[in-house]
């Protein structure tokens, strides 16, 4: 795991950024810069997304997040795709004392039918590893949330096979809007973005910042 440098004033609210499976912290760079420009301090972490189960990943990132959480400020989480499941597991196992709000972008909270279809493949299992097998709709239940969560789902897909034939509509090509929803969430919104495009989508970034600041999205409509 590579810990990215912290950036921002120690008195500013902190945001831990968690990327998705088979991605890196670079996939969240645009979102991170927007958060910094809006007055948040960030910790953008690279973690072994394909080599360990989600609970083990949560334990791996704990030392870095715990050091970041020592700041005298609220600690938020912003996560893309599987990163949202890592955030949920982390909070369940190592809940920060100054926990703030959580934004999940395209997180398969109820699993993905794409993972269902591919999980029996030797190639899928070899590439995505233990965490990839936890992304199916038979996903092991994580503890319910008792903290503010905002869910951003995408409704545009690039892969027509997954988007039209595998996933319930609407979907982002990897996760359906229905699967992104989470019992106990505070608010949710749908934007016209693909799964990989969500962290770079202007409306998704704007809505992420709005939720961290106000605890609500600005409009619950397709953007």
C-alpha positions as CSV (number, residue, x, y, z in Angstrom):
1,X,0.0,0.0,0.0
2,X,1.3,3.5,-0.9
3,X,0.1,6.3,1.4
4,X,-0.3,9.5,-0.5
5,X,0.9,12.7,1.1
6,X,-1.7,14.7,3.1
7,X,-2.5,18.0,1.7
8,X,-4.2,21.0,3.3
9,X,-4.4,22.8,6.7
10,X,-4.7,20.7,9.8
11,X,-7.8,22.6,10.9
12,X,-9.7,21.9,7.7
13,X,-12.1,19.0,7.4
14,X,-10.3,15.8,6.2
15,X,-11.4,13.5,3.4
16,X,-10.1,10.0,2.9
17,X,-10.4,9.0,-0.7
18,X,-10.7,5.3,-1.6
19,X,-10.4,4.0,-5.2
20,X,-12.2,1.0,-6.7
21,X,-10.9,-2.5,-7.5
22,X,-8.0,-2.7,-10.1
23,X,-7.7,1.1,-9.9
24,X,-5.2,3.5,-8.2
25,X,-5.3,6.8,-6.3
26,X,-4.7,8.5,-9.7
27,X,-8.2,7.7,-10.7
28,X,-9.4,10.1,-8.0
29,X,-7.0,12.9,-8.8
30,X,-9.6,15.3,-10.4
31,X,-12.0,14.7,-7.5
32,X,-9.2,15.2,-5.0
33,X,-8.1,18.5,-6.5
34,X,-11.7,19.8,-6.4
35,X,-12.0,18.9,-2.8
36,X,-8.7,20.7,-2.0
37,X,-9.9,23.8,-3.8
38,X,-13.1,23.7,-1.8
39,X,-11.2,23.8,1.5
40,X,-10.8,20.1,2.4
41,X,-7.6,18.3,3.4
42,X,-7.2,15.0,1.6
43,X,-5.6,11.6,2.0
44,X,-5.7,9.7,-1.2
45,X,-4.6,6.1,-0.6
46,X,-3.4,3.3,-2.8
47,X,-4.3,-0.1,-1.4
48,X,-4.0,-3.7,-2.6
49,X,-7.5,-3.9,-4.1
50,X,-7.0,-7.3,-5.9
51,X,-4.9,-9.3,-3.5
52,X,-6.9,-9.4,-0.2
53,X,-10.5,-9.6,1.0
54,X,-12.3,-6.3,1.8
55,X,-12.0,-6.7,5.6
56,X,-8.2,-7.2,5.3
57,X,-7.9,-4.1,3.1
58,X,-9.7,-2.1,5.8
59,X,-7.2,-3.3,8.3
60,X,-4.3,-2.4,5.9
61,X,-5.4,1.2,5.5
62,X,-6.0,1.7,9.2
63,X,-2.5,3.0,10.2
64,X,-2.6,5.7,7.6
65,X,-6.2,6.7,8.2
66,X,-5.6,6.7,12.0
67,X,-2.7,9.1,11.7
68,X,-4.8,11.3,9.4
69,X,-7.7,11.2,11.9
70,X,-5.5,12.7,14.7
71,X,-6.3,16.1,13.2
72,X,-8.7,18.2,15.2
73,X,-11.4,18.2,12.5
74,X,-14.2,16.1,11.1
75,X,-13.1,13.1,9.0
76,X,-15.1,12.3,5.8
77,X,-14.8,9.4,3.3
78,X,-15.3,9.7,-0.4
79,X,-15.1,6.4,-2.2
80,X,-15.5,5.1,-5.8
81,X,-16.9,1.6,-6.6
82,X,-15.5,-1.1,-4.3
83,X,-13.9,1.7,-2.2
84,X,-17.3,2.3,-0.7
85,X,-17.4,-1.2,0.6
86,X,-13.9,-0.7,2.0
87,X,-15.1,2.5,3.7
88,X,-18.1,0.6,5.2
89,X,-15.8,-2.2,6.5
90,X,-13.3,0.3,7.8
91,X,-15.8,2.3,9.8
92,X,-17.3,-0.9,11.2
93,X,-13.9,-2.1,12.4
94,X,-12.0,1.2,13.2
95,X,-14.6,3.9,13.5
96,X,-12.9,7.3,13.8
97,X,-13.9,9.4,16.7
98,X,-14.7,12.5,14.6
99,X,-16.4,10.6,11.8
100,X,-18.2,13.0,9.4
101,X,-20.0,12.1,6.2
102,X,-19.5,9.4,3.5
103,X,-20.1,9.7,-0.2
104,X,-20.2,6.6,-2.4
105,X,-19.9,6.8,-6.1
106,X,-21.0,3.8,-8.0
107,X,-20.6,1.4,-5.0
108,X,-22.2,-2.0,-5.5
109,X,-23.8,-2.1,-2.1
110,X,-26.0,-5.0,-3.2
111,X,-23.4,-6.5,-5.5
112,X,-23.1,-6.5,-9.3
113,X,-24.7,-8.9,-11.8
114,X,-21.5,-8.5,-13.9
115,X,-19.5,-10.0,-11.1
116,X,-22.2,-12.8,-10.9
117,X,-21.7,-13.6,-14.5
118,X,-17.9,-13.5,-14.5
119,X,-17.0,-14.8,-11.0
120,X,-17.0,-18.5,-12.2
121,X,-14.3,-17.6,-14.7
122,X,-10.7,-18.6,-13.8
123,X,-9.4,-15.4,-15.5
124,X,-11.8,-13.2,-13.4
125,X,-10.7,-14.9,-10.1
126,X,-7.1,-14.7,-11.0
127,X,-7.3,-11.0,-11.9
128,X,-9.7,-9.6,-9.3
129,X,-8.7,-11.9,-6.5
130,X,-10.6,-12.4,-3.1
131,X,-12.2,-8.9,-3.2
132,X,-13.6,-9.5,-6.7
133,X,-15.5,-12.5,-5.4
134,X,-17.1,-10.3,-2.8
135,X,-18.7,-8.0,-5.4
136,X,-21.4,-10.5,-6.5
137,X,-25.0,-10.1,-5.5
138,X,-24.4,-12.8,-2.9
139,X,-22.2,-10.2,-1.2
140,X,-21.6,-10.8,2.5
141,X,-23.6,-8.3,4.5
142,X,-21.8,-5.4,6.1
143,X,-23.1,-3.8,9.2
144,X,-25.9,-1.3,8.6
145,X,-24.9,2.4,8.5
146,X,-25.6,4.8,11.3
147,X,-23.7,7.7,9.9
148,X,-24.6,10.2,7.1
149,X,-24.2,8.5,3.7
150,X,-24.8,10.1,0.3
151,X,-25.0,7.7,-2.7
152,X,-24.2,8.9,-6.3
153,X,-25.1,6.4,-9.0
154,X,-24.4,6.5,-12.7
155,X,-26.9,6.0,-15.5
156,X,-24.7,5.9,-18.6
157,X,-22.8,2.8,-19.9
158,X,-20.1,2.2,-22.4
159,X,-20.3,-1.6,-22.6
160,X,-23.6,-2.4,-24.4
161,X,-23.5,-6.1,-23.4
162,X,-23.4,-5.4,-19.7
163,X,-25.5,-2.2,-19.9
164,X,-28.3,-3.7,-22.0
165,X,-28.2,-7.5,-21.3
166,X,-26.7,-8.1,-17.9
167,X,-27.5,-5.3,-15.5
168,X,-31.0,-4.0,-14.5
169,X,-31.6,-0.6,-16.0
170,X,-30.7,2.1,-15.3
171,X,-27.0,1.3,-14.8
172,X,-23.5,2.6,-15.3
173,X,-22.2,-0.4,-17.1
174,X,-20.9,-2.1,-14.0
175,X,-23.4,-1.3,-11.2
176,X,-27.1,-0.7,-11.4
177,X,-28.7,2.3,-9.8
178,X,-30.8,-0.1,-7.7
179,X,-27.6,-1.9,-6.4
180,X,-25.9,1.4,-5.5
181,X,-28.7,2.3,-3.1
182,X,-28.1,1.5,0.6
183,X,-30.6,1.0,3.4
184,X,-30.2,3.9,5.9
185,X,-28.5,6.3,3.4
186,X,-29.2,10.0,3.9
187,X,-29.6,11.0,0.3
188,X,-29.0,9.8,-3.2
189,X,-28.7,11.2,-6.7
190,X,-28.3,9.8,-10.2
191,X,-25.9,11.4,-12.8
192,X,-25.4,10.7,-16.5
193,X,-21.9,9.1,-16.1
194,X,-20.4,5.7,-16.7
195,X,-18.9,3.7,-13.9
196,X,-15.3,4.7,-14.5
197,X,-16.3,8.2,-15.4
198,X,-18.1,8.9,-12.1
199,X,-15.1,10.3,-10.2
200,X,-14.3,12.7,-13.0
201,X,-17.9,13.8,-13.8
202,X,-18.4,17.5,-13.1
203,X,-21.9,17.1,-11.6
204,X,-20.8,14.1,-9.4
205,X,-17.9,16.2,-8.1
206,X,-20.1,19.1,-7.4
207,X,-22.6,17.0,-5.6
208,X,-19.9,15.2,-3.5
209,X,-18.7,18.6,-2.2
210,X,-22.3,19.7,-1.5
211,X,-23.0,16.5,0.5
212,X,-19.8,16.9,2.5
213,X,-20.7,20.5,3.3
214,X,-24.4,20.3,3.9
215,X,-25.3,16.6,4.4
216,X,-27.6,16.7,1.3
217,X,-27.3,16.7,-2.4
218,X,-28.5,19.8,-4.2
219,X,-31.1,18.1,-6.4
220,X,-32.3,14.5,-6.5
221,X,-32.6,14.4,-10.3
222,X,-30.7,13.1,-13.2
223,X,-27.9,15.4,-14.1
